[in-house]
Amino acid sequence: MARRDTPAAPETCDPPHPASALPPLDGSPAALERATRLFRALGDEGRLRLLTRLATAPACVTDLAEAEGESLPTISQRIRVLRNERLVTRRRDGRHITYALADDHVVAIVRAAIDHAAETRRPT
């Protein structure tokens, strides 16, 4: 008579993944769509460079264009995309408009992305 082994128990994380200690994420379709648009806006190197510049100080389009060596229309288009995703805000003073990062979350997202990209260790 052949012996039957009992099925193995499913593997579990040991120890639990550190993310399990965090509050649950909002995985609703609306939240995921919004996050997708946000990452799409962050996924352009030129827009990401603008965010890193604005992380140091607010600036106007003219200053950003000069610092980037780009045309005013190019910088304006990039700023428009970032504003649409609420990553950048603007403050008007007469005819002068200054752009700044919307809040500290934007700095944290950009810093996390750049820090993660700079890691040299390989996934296991």
ROTITOR-23217 format. One record per residue (C-alpha): chain; residue number from 0; residue in three letters; z, x, y. Coordinates in steps of 0.05 Angstrom, whole numbers, always signed. Each point is the difference from the previous one (the first is absolute). Example, Ala and Ser with C-alpha at 12.3 -4.5 7.8 and 13.67 -1.06 7.14 Angstrom:
BEGIN
<r kette="A" nr="0" rest="ALA" w="+156" u="+246" v="-90"/>
<r kette="A" nr="1" rest="SER" w="-13" u="+27" v="+69"/>
END
This chain:
BEGIN
<r kette="A" nr="0" rest="MET" w="+0" u="+0" v="+0"/>
<r kette="A" nr="1" rest="ALA" w="-21" u="+29" v="+69"/>
<r kette="A" nr="2" rest="ARG" w="+52" u="+9" v="+53"/>
<r kette="A" nr="3" rest="ARG" w="-14" u="-31" v="+68"/>
<r kette="A" nr="4" rest="ASP" w="+25" u="+34" v="+62"/>
<r kette="A" nr="5" rest="THR" w="+28" u="-43" v="+55"/>
<r kette="A" nr="6" rest="PRO" w="-41" u="+1" v="+65"/>
<r kette="A" nr="7" rest="ALA" w="+23" u="+51" v="+50"/>
<r kette="A" nr="8" rest="ALA" w="+36" u="-25" v="+61"/>
<r kette="A" nr="9" rest="PRO" w="-40" u="+3" v="+64"/>
<r kette="A" nr="10" rest="GLU" w="+11" u="+63" v="+41"/>
<r kette="A" nr="11" rest="THR" w="+43" u="-5" v="+61"/>
<r kette="A" nr="12" rest="CYS" w="+9" u="+46" v="+59"/>
<r kette="A" nr="13" rest="ASP" w="+59" u="+45" v="-11"/>
<r kette="A" nr="14" rest="PRO" w="+29" u="+9" v="+51"/>
<r kette="A" nr="15" rest="PRO" w="-27" u="-60" v="+40"/>
<r kette="A" nr="16" rest="HIS" w="-54" u="+16" v="+51"/>
<r kette="A" nr="17" rest="PRO" w="+32" u="+12" v="+69"/>
<r kette="A" nr="18" rest="ALA" w="-43" u="-56" v="+30"/>
<r kette="A" nr="19" rest="SER" w="+38" u="-50" v="-42"/>
<r kette="A" nr="20" rest="ALA" w="+59" u="+9" v="+48"/>
<r kette="A" nr="21" rest="LEU" w="-43" u="-25" v="+58"/>
<r kette="A" nr="22" rest="PRO" w="-5" u="-73" v="+19"/>
<r kette="A" nr="23" rest="PRO" w="-59" u="-35" v="-32"/>
<r kette="A" nr="24" rest="LEU" w="-67" u="+4" v="+36"/>
<r kette="A" nr="25" rest="ASP" w="-36" u="-61" v="+26"/>
<r kette="A" nr="26" rest="GLY" w="-59" u="-3" v="-47"/>
<r kette="A" nr="27" rest="SER" w="-26" u="-66" v="+27"/>
<r kette="A" nr="28" rest="PRO" w="-76" u="-5" v="+9"/>
<r kette="A" nr="29" rest="ALA" w="+7" u="-3" v="+76"/>
<r kette="A" nr="30" rest="ALA" w="+45" u="+62" v="+2"/>
<r kette="A" nr="31" rest="LEU" w="-47" u="+39" v="-46"/>
<r kette="A" nr="32" rest="GLU" w="-61" u="-19" v="+41"/>
<r kette="A" nr="33" rest="ARG" w="+35" u="+23" v="+64"/>
<r kette="A" nr="34" rest="ALA" w="+20" u="+66" v="-33"/>
<r kette="A" nr="35" rest="THR" w="-71" u="+10" v="-24"/>
<r kette="A" nr="36" rest="ARG" w="-27" u="-8" v="+71"/>
<r kette="A" nr="37" rest="LEU" w="+53" u="+47" v="+26"/>
<r kette="A" nr="38" rest="PHE" w="-18" u="+54" v="-51"/>
<r kette="A" nr="39" rest="ARG" w="-74" u="-10" v="+15"/>
<r kette="A" nr="40" rest="ALA" w="+15" u="+14" v="+74"/>
<r kette="A" nr="41" rest="LEU" w="+40" u="+62" v="-19"/>
<r kette="A" nr="42" rest="GLY" w="-54" u="+23" v="-47"/>
<r kette="A" nr="43" rest="ASP" w="-45" u="+29" v="+54"/>
<r kette="A" nr="44" rest="GLU" w="+15" u="+73" v="+19"/>
<r kette="A" nr="45" rest="GLY" w="-17" u="-12" v="+74"/>
<r kette="A" nr="46" rest="ARG" w="+47" u="-59" v="+5"/>
<r kette="A" nr="47" rest="LEU" w="+54" u="+38" v="-37"/>
<r kette="A" nr="48" rest="ARG" w="-7" u="+58" v="+49"/>
<r kette="A" nr="49" rest="LEU" w="+9" u="-49" v="+58"/>
<r kette="A" nr="50" rest="LEU" w="+64" u="-26" v="-31"/>
<r kette="A" nr="51" rest="THR" w="+27" u="+71" v="-8"/>
<r kette="A" nr="52" rest="ARG" w="-16" u="+13" v="+74"/>
<r kette="A" nr="53" rest="LEU" w="+33" u="-65" v="+21"/>
<r kette="A" nr="54" rest="ALA" w="+61" u="+18" v="-41"/>
<r kette="A" nr="55" rest="THR" w="+14" u="+56" v="+50"/>
<r kette="A" nr="56" rest="ALA" w="-11" u="-41" v="+63"/>
<r kette="A" nr="57" rest="PRO" w="-37" u="-62" v="+26"/>
<r kette="A" nr="58" rest="ALA" w="-69" u="+15" v="+29"/>
<r kette="A" nr="59" rest="CYS" w="-60" u="-32" v="+32"/>
<r kette="A" nr="60" rest="VAL" w="-70" u="-2" v="-31"/>
<r kette="A" nr="61" rest="THR" w="-25" u="+54" v="+48"/>
<r kette="A" nr="62" rest="ASP" w="+55" u="+48" v="-21"/>
<r kette="A" nr="63" rest="LEU" w="-10" u="-16" v="-74"/>
<r kette="A" nr="64" rest="ALA" w="-76" u="+10" v="+6"/>
<r kette="A" nr="65" rest="GLU" w="+9" u="+67" v="+35"/>
<r kette="A" nr="66" rest="ALA" w="+52" u="+24" v="-51"/>
<r kette="A" nr="67" rest="GLU" w="-44" u="-22" v="-59"/>
<r kette="A" nr="68" rest="GLY" w="-66" u="+24" v="+30"/>
<r kette="A" nr="69" rest="GLU" w="-28" u="-69" v="-12"/>
<r kette="A" nr="70" rest="SER" w="-35" u="-51" v="+45"/>
<r kette="A" nr="71" rest="LEU" w="+38" u="-57" v="+34"/>
<r kette="A" nr="72" rest="PRO" w="-36" u="-54" v="-40"/>
<r kette="A" nr="73" rest="THR" w="+19" u="+35" v="-66"/>
<r kette="A" nr="74" rest="ILE" w="+73" u="+4" v="+19"/>
<r kette="A" nr="75" rest="SER" w="+0" u="-71" v="+26"/>
<r kette="A" nr="76" rest="GLN" w="-29" u="-25" v="-66"/>
<r kette="A" nr="77" rest="ARG" w="+53" u="+37" v="-40"/>
<r kette="A" nr="78" rest="ILE" w="+55" u="-27" v="+46"/>
<r kette="A" nr="79" rest="ARG" w="-27" u="-71" v="-9"/>
<r kette="A" nr="80" rest="VAL" w="+6" u="+5" v="-75"/>
<r kette="A" nr="81" rest="LEU" w="+71" u="+28" v="+5"/>
<r kette="A" nr="82" rest="ARG" w="+20" u="-55" v="+49"/>
<r kette="A" nr="83" rest="ASN" w="-29" u="-54" v="-44"/>
<r kette="A" nr="84" rest="GLU" w="+46" u="+23" v="-56"/>
<r kette="A" nr="85" rest="ARG" w="+60" u="+4" v="+48"/>
<r kette="A" nr="86" rest="LEU" w="+7" u="+75" v="-9"/>
<r kette="A" nr="87" rest="VAL" w="-10" u="+13" v="+75"/>
<r kette="A" nr="88" rest="THR" w="+21" u="-37" v="+62"/>
<r kette="A" nr="89" rest="ARG" w="-25" u="+5" v="+71"/>
<r kette="A" nr="90" rest="ARG" w="+33" u="-3" v="+67"/>
<r kette="A" nr="91" rest="ARG" w="-40" u="-15" v="+62"/>
<r kette="A" nr="92" rest="ASP" w="+18" u="+28" v="+68"/>
<r kette="A" nr="93" rest="GLY" w="-54" u="-26" v="+48"/>
<r kette="A" nr="94" rest="ARG" w="-66" u="+27" v="-27"/>
<r kette="A" nr="95" rest="HIS" w="+34" u="+53" v="-42"/>
<r kette="A" nr="96" rest="ILE" w="+16" u="-16" v="-74"/>
<r kette="A" nr="97" rest="THR" w="+47" u="+43" v="-41"/>
<r kette="A" nr="98" rest="TYR" w="+1" u="-5" v="-76"/>
<r kette="A" nr="99" rest="ALA" w="+61" u="+14" v="-44"/>
<r kette="A" nr="100" rest="LEU" w="+21" u="-9" v="-72"/>
<r kette="A" nr="101" rest="ALA" w="+24" u="-70" v="-12"/>
<r kette="A" nr="102" rest="ASP" w="+67" u="+19" v="-31"/>
<r kette="A" nr="103" rest="ASP" w="+38" u="+50" v="-43"/>
<r kette="A" nr="104" rest="HIS" w="-31" u="-28" v="-64"/>
<r kette="A" nr="105" rest="VAL" w="-67" u="+28" v="+21"/>
<r kette="A" nr="106" rest="VAL" w="+29" u="+70" v="+8"/>
<r kette="A" nr="107" rest="ALA" w="+34" u="-7" v="-68"/>
<r kette="A" nr="108" rest="ILE" w="-64" u="-22" v="-34"/>
<r kette="A" nr="109" rest="VAL" w="-42" u="+56" v="+31"/>
<r kette="A" nr="110" rest="ARG" w="+54" u="+53" v="-14"/>
<r kette="A" nr="111" rest="ALA" w="+7" u="-23" v="-72"/>
<r kette="A" nr="112" rest="ALA" w="-75" u="+2" v="-11"/>
<r kette="A" nr="113" rest="ILE" w="-8" u="+69" v="+29"/>
<r kette="A" nr="114" rest="ASP" w="+62" u="+27" v="-35"/>
<r kette="A" nr="115" rest="HIS" w="-24" u="-29" v="-67"/>
<r kette="A" nr="116" rest="ALA" w="-70" u="+29" v="+10"/>
<r kette="A" nr="117" rest="ALA" w="+31" u="+69" v="+15"/>
<r kette="A" nr="118" rest="GLU" w="+39" u="+1" v="-65"/>
<r kette="A" nr="119" rest="THR" w="-24" u="+55" v="-47"/>
<r kette="A" nr="120" rest="ARG" w="+33" u="-21" v="-65"/>
<r kette="A" nr="121" rest="ARG" w="-43" u="-33" v="-51"/>
<r kette="A" nr="122" rest="PRO" w="+17" u="-68" v="-31"/>
<r kette="A" nr="123" rest="THR" w="+29" u="+5" v="-70"/>
END
